[in-house]
Amino acid sequence: MRKHRAFLKWAGGKYSLVDDIRRHLPEGNTLIEPFVGAGSVFLNTDYEHYILADINPDLINLYNIIKQTPLRFVADARVFFCQEYNQKERYLDVRREFNLTTDPYLRSLYLFVYESSRL
C-alpha cells in the first residue's frame, strides 16, 4: 500500500510510524483516533468509518472548515503562498495575527499557513 502524506506537517506526526501502527490496529469497521494531528494514520488505513478527535480546537476547526467550505478555504489560503509571504517578517505578522484573533476561520487559515511553512 502506497503511503499518503497529510496536508499538514504536525509536531508528533505519525507518518514515519504508519506501517508499524497499521500492524497493531484491530480489525473492525471503525477506527477511533483520539490524537488525529495531521491525520497520517486515518489517511493510511482503510476503515469504513472514522471517529477523529484532537485536543487542539484550532486543528479540529481547520478540518471542519475544510470539510464545509473547501473551495473558499483554498482560495483564501492561496493568497499566502507567494513571494511576499515567503519572508520572515510576514511569517511573524501572520503568527502575531493568529495569536490575537478569536475568529475561528482566520485561526484555521493562519494555522494552515503556519504549518505549511514547516514542510
N, C-alpha and C positions, 0 to 999 in steps of 0.2 A: 504494500500500500504506500503510495506517494504521500509524504507529509505536506500539510498545508500550513503556511505561516499566517499568524494573526495580523490584522491591520495595525496593531499597536505593538510596541516593544515595552513590556511591563516588567517592573522590578520583581524579581522572584519568578519570572516566566518559566513555564514548564516545557517549552518547545524541545529542548535537548533531551528531556526525560520521557517524552511521549511514548516511545517504543517500549520502554520498561514499564511505564504506568499502565499501558494497554494490557500487558500480560497479567496484571494484577486486578483488573476490573472484573466485577462479577457479570455473569450472563443476565440478561433481562431485557426489557424494552424501554427502561427509563434510566438515565444517568442523572444523579443528583450531584451537582458540583458546587460546594459551598464557597469555594475560593476561585471564581472563574478567571479573574485577572484579564489577560488579553484573550483568553479562550482557546489556547492551544490544545487542551485535552478534548473539549467538545468538537472542535474543528477536525480532529483526527480520530474520531470514533464514529461508529455507525449505529447509534441507538435510535429507536423510533421516536422517543420523546426525551426532552432535556428539561431539568429544573436547575436554573443557573442563579447563583447569588454571589454577592461580594459585600464586604463591609464598607466599601468606598461608594458613597452615594453619587459622587460625580461620575464614576465609571458606569454605574447602573443607569443613570440619566443619559449618558452618552449612548449606550446600547438602545435604550428606549427611543431616544430621538432619532437615531439612525433607522430604527425599525419603523417609526411612524412617518418620518419625512426625509427619506434618504436623498432625494434629488435636491431639495433645498439645502440640506446639510453639506452635500458635496459641492454645490455651487458656492456656498458661504466659505467653506474651508479652502477652496481653490485659490481664493484671494491671497492667502498667506504663503502659498508656495511659489514665490517669485524672488528675484534678487533683492528687492527692498527688504524683505523679511529675513533674508539669509545673512543677517548681521547681528552681532552680539547685542547692540543697543535695542534693536527691535525685539529680539528674543526677550530681553529683560523687561521691555514695555509690556509684552503680552503676559509674561509671568506676573508682573505687578497688577495688571488689569484682572487677571484670573483671581488673584488674592483679594481684590477689592469688590468684585461684583458678587451679587447673590442671585443673578439671573441664571436659571438652570441651563438655558440654551447657550448663552455665552460661555458659561463654565465648561460645558461639554465641548464646545468649539475650541476653546483655549486649551483644554486638556488634550484633545486630539492633536492640535498643533504642537504642543509641548512634547507629547510622547512621540510624535512622528519625527521630531528633530533629533531624537535619540537613536534613530535607525542607522 
